Amino acid sequence: MKTLMVVAGTSLVLGVAGQAVGQERADVRFDEAAATRFAALALDCVHKEYPNKIGHVLSSDADVLPPRELTPAFYGCYDWHSSVHGHWLLVRLARTFPNAPLAPKARAAVAQSLTPEHIAGEVKYLQGAGRTSFERPYGLAWLLQLDAELREWNDGQAASWAATLRPLTDAAVARFKEWLPKLANPIRIGEHDQTAFSFGLILDWARSTGDRATADLLTARIRDYYLKDRGCPLSWEPSGQDFLSPCLAEADLMRRVLPPAEFATWLTAFLPTIPKDGSAAWLTPAVVTDPSDPKLAHLDGLNLSRAWMLEGILSGLPSSDARVKALSAAYVRHRDAGLRAVTGEHYEGGHWLGSFAVYLTTERGLQGNRAK
């Protein structure tokens, strides 16, 4: 069974497969027209230098430079991490729709950014004095996702880009390996510093690329941080400018490291309020009161990330679990609310929401990342 739904001017093909709403799970696939619109959001910003919000430590007058000189590959899209996942979006869509008109435009934009000279500049910046915590963990986790996308793509140009990116990727991995043993507690907020979401991206990268050492280290730390958690206060969410759910992100992370039966037991203790009656009312989509406010607009991203986290939680549960209907119903509500907001009308959301929409609709977080 298939239906056609229009969200924010984009045709989305909705198929019903596996576990749709109820005993099934809605499966969202978007067509070339939708992909073209999402690609346009990234193409419009990856080389747009201003406005720019930099998290920059000045050690001397010599550090007073424009963004394109500070971080020559990832200076657009308002901030470094948005530029990184804007490039990820372009690679993801060019890989998914290789024959679409968007593909050569995406390739050209990525080629302009990922040059040896630019990446050398990025490594120099990352390793500069006073930048130990630069874009850690969120931006660096997205960098690893960009690397994974390039390395998984059976394409000569993508392989070349991955090789060019490797010095920066290696520097990011080294930074995580240095940080994780020293991080005494996880970070449980709803914005960039949250560890659960970023750990999911990093673990997916490590498994995808065969980095067993990083995967083992991270899995051990995830268990240290989260395995004994109980009663996450979902009723406290969201905070006023969240774009990630602390509770759902943690659950979506734990389904990556626990087998289904063990995950189901852990989830009962961690989120005991998930209903078994199929209701969607237990988790209400957030409402943005001013999409031109860059912090308030975060809530549009929250709806998108909640949707893919709910879908991830579903993927980690046995199909017979009594909570499947309620999780599926909440997923649909958040998916629809989130996708409606990806209009590009306001740059405050347009420079990053497309990446979240593509991560959701292409099911990037579900591909080969279930615990065995």
Steps between C-alpha positions, in 0.01 A plus 500: 500500500636845406367848544629837386538778750611859443712651778624857467456492125686171460354169383584223740416142411377322808508124479382259765745223578634301791339639814277793381282693743346240726675175422673671208746783466463787258783506247573844355674525167539831325523548125744689281304824529519489878870415488560794266332739743700372795821516297426862411503592869856372535617632163379844602713502815812281486698784341302786651742652747272752671315521731739286702503393864843370591612333821852635475778529759732794436860446612636815334420765240609249237182302572277788388408361158183448295333157521621392154858531622445348842321187376535498120293188427210554742444873534146530362151424628525739797718271714757223462283203594216608271748531215627150570158339499401716204783329310379166636152578362643569153699177500204302631267633231750468216557141608126432530403673174813464283319576172299798621587856391587576862792252495752698287423816698554315826823347372631838387428657839669217691799506263541873560521441875689173540842586362831397661582862571167568667514186714856581606366836615222328694747269674722795589204685646370200696840437654562866588560612857186533710280292267492169686121510524431646154175353364521213746301283480228613256692651209774238508239222511338641184846514342530125554158451342621691195802271488282190533273616218797554271665168586180298456432651158639285218617800301849607394453869576355419843799276574731787408312738726515250787877473457529878499286525814695228684748725688209695652305182573804348668543813711134484608525133596816566697323778685210272595736225616680749721177645637288192572716351778501838675127574467368401843130547420284525188358835388122489508380827346289555188755692294841450341694377804269203556703180490232238424420624150862557403604163639243341269652672197852406605411138570327471163814640336729260685293198402461617142872556451617198699673699774466232764714679758282812497180294498614294799613803699179687432276201573668450834457867590135498389433212736683681780300818445150371426437134578379561856278799416140482617190720477609765252278807561344525154234734642772762548559517126538703299701784637439825317770464236564125471561338165582162653307301758722388789274204581428378147858551384624280782248229415592522132864461599442202726315304229832512314683313777236271651329204328119532463392306809751673725418837348127446560566432868731801532243724328227395745707630789629804314174626344223332702234746376490379138140379468387161375163616366626643169446862601712777347403751769789407728745707294385824338691670215661829594369830359732775379358843586756697296687316221720805442652461848801264463457347844122464496527342154689215664165347588430425133815292503383333821193365321719355223754347737228362727348332194819319401575413862153349543556302182836387634343386827241306299774331302663380820190340651350158429211542253259355757576768760179660632648851467545482122165665417553798729857551384388479136217748553733750667753450220243593233389814684855624545608407149213693344543804725874507442487469121237771469748744655781443250409789270822702480296816556726609786876453487502438875348156432570458130876470544468174697150348503548344157773276641268381776222436248730294277639304796141412589357425156795294379503303829871556537498409867346159435736365237697210635521646849286265706657311788562133428 
